[in-house]
């Protein structure tokens, strides 16, 4: 059995994720999200969808981008 890199649980149905040349083993998507999903630059929520990005910062929505002074990004065109 493999061990989850986030929570340490040993589990027979783990899966692997490769991101940026690093390999991770997880026992659930919840653990994968906590370890590898980016966080919104304003509110800190984990961005598990497309999100918005500008100048290297990631935002969960245009509201948070605007709160950080970014006016060009929109959730919907």
Helices and strands as residue ranges (DSSP letters): E 2-3, E 10-11, E 15-19, E 22-26, H 29-36, E 52-54, E 57-59, H 62-67
